[in-house]
Structures are given as structure tokens and as C-alpha cells.
């Protein structure tokens, strides 16, 4: 499917902008406030550092040599609206493939309800993709996504929903013009009427889904509005008090296997690739499996996405052969165009 048409059909999630934005803000802050804040920034970022159990030495070497890299961005559903799970599920799953040579970044969204094998379990376990982080943390999520699309993953970054409200409040609020009129969670929004939103207001604006004619995709558009407003406010940050508060929010709401020095290297040597972002997503179709709704992805679509991402990393084509493609072969009667017919996991 052509990339342009593909993106229009199913708009990708954009939580990655917030993650990248926070990192950019930290680094801009170093320049804005000078060496005086260097130690504070370093300490805050180091508190977010959570390495994977198996980190290849080749990963750091690639970064130092300015080779193409991949970064898995995850947005969890913990940290707000009464959610207190230790890890929660990742409702946002985006794989970035960054190529500094071509100065391009490919952003591929993967449906959270994708049927997939959990990699790292002692026995076969088939779940929705967004449960991998809840079950086995970043290690399982990284390994599961890597196996699904046959793409090596060098780094990951996880943010939680609670971080959205805290960051907005730490910035002193953000200005947003609603794209439709609705009421949600005690807040009322009027289309076209600009609102200076607090963190709680922004969260309510970005979470409503069922009253939006575009459903979850309308919600994604509103999330992008909030995130872009956050970036606009953050990059013009000129308050030392707000900057320190922002660092505290980052400490609590971001986890990544990027060390402080690696973040600096990534920003210094790869920021040119962030200027050109090619948006893509993996298109699934609904299937009821064991009385639960999943997204199943055809082998053709998985292969297409894998080829695109591998090419972005300067890797050769490799035919997919994993649990998902094997299950597809065992379901020849499933209608991939209409998403109908029985899909059996065998």
C-alpha cells in the first residue's frame, strides 16, 4: 500500500513527540542555563536510566559511529485517573528507525491490540501486544516487538500518562484551540475557542474518545495538539523554577536505556534526522480470539512494514518467519480484506 495513502487511512500515534521533546528540552536547558544546571540535568536524566538485561555492546558502538539506530517508544496507561499499576499496559507503541546518513526518521505505529507471542515466557503465551510491558517490562516488550517485525531494537523510552499532567503544570499550562465541542470528565470545550489548559484539563481534552466522530483517531489528533503545545512552551522555557520542576517530572515519568551521555550524543549527532519524519503504521484487522477482540496482521502487511524499517536501518530484506506468520498460514479462510471469518490460534 502506498505510504501516503497508508498514513491517511490510519493516522499514527504521536506520543513520541513528547518523549523526544522532553529530551530536547533537557539539552536546550543545558545551553540556556549554562554549566550551573549541568549537574541537575545529569542527575535527573540518570534517574530515568533503566538498562535492558541484554544490551549489546554494538549498540553503543553504533551510536558513537553515527550509524542508523532504532528506538522503541512506549506510552503506558499508569500514573493518572486512579491507575496505580507498577507498569501498566503500553497503549502507545511506536518504533523509530533513525538514519543520520539519509537524515530521515521512520516512525511506525503498531496497534496495541496486535495478537502476538510474548517473547521471554517459559511457555507459549499469546496476548495483545500492549500487555508485554505489563507482564515482563521493557525487556519483554522490546524482544516481542523485535521478533514481530524482525527489526533489531537498540533503545527504548517509556513515558506514563501521569507525566502529561505534571509536565503541562510545570510549564505553567498550555494554549490549545479545541477542534470540536464536547464535555468530558467535568470539563467543557468549545470548538475554535482557545483555552489555557492546566494539566488536568489537557488530560481530559486528550482522553475523550467515544463522543468523537473519528473515535480513537480523533483522540490521537487531540493528543498531538497537546504535545505540540507542550513543545512550544517547553522550548521557550525561561523560568528556572519551572525548569527544575520539569526535571522532577522527567525523573518520575520517563524510563529509558539511554544514558545521559548517549542522550547528548543522540541529540548532537542525530538531530538532523528528526527534521524529516516519515510516518507509517502497521494495519491490522479485527478478529475475535477466545472471545476477546484482537488485531491480527496479515503476513503481507507485516513483511511490508519490516522491509521499510529494515531499509531505514540499511539492513537487507529478510523474509519473516515467526509465530504470527505461522498462524496466518494456518488460517487460510480468514478474509483479510473484510476482517471476517474465524481466526484460530493453533
BELCOR-V59264 format. One line per field, one symbol per residue. ss: DSSP state (H for helix, E for strand, C for the rest). phi: phi as a letter, one per 20 degrees, with the letter a starting at -180 (. if undefined). A space follows every 50 residues. Layout:
ss=???
phi=???
This chain:
ss=CCHHHHHHHCCCCCHHHHHHHHHHHHHHHHHHHHHHHHHHHHHHHHHCEC CCCCCCHHHHHHHHCCCCEEEEEEEECCCCCCCCCCCCCEEEEEEEEEEC CCCEEEEEECCCCEEEECCCCCCCCEEEHHHHHHHHHHHHHHHHHHHHHC CCCCEEEEEECHHHHHHHHHCCCEEEECCCCEEECCEEECCCCEEEECHH HHHHHHHCCCCCCCCHHHHHHHHHHHHHHHHHHHHCCCCHHHHHHHHHHH HHHEEECCCHHHHHHHHHHHHHHHCCEEEEECCCEEEEECCEEEEECCHH HHHHHHHHHHHHCCCCCCCCCCHHHHHHHCCCCCECCCCECCCCCC
phi=.ggffffffbgffcfggfffffffggffffffdmfgegfffgfffffefc fffcdfffffffffelegcccedcdeddnblnecffcmeefcccdedddf felccdddedgfegfbefepffcgcdbfgfegfffcmffffffffgffdl cfdeccbdcdfgfffffgffenncecdgebeacblndccdgndfceefff fffffeegcfeegelfffffffffgffffffffffdfcdfffffffffff gecccbeefgffffffffddfffffddeebbeedcfbeclmcecdddfff fffgffffffffemdffbffbcgffffffecfefeffemcnedded
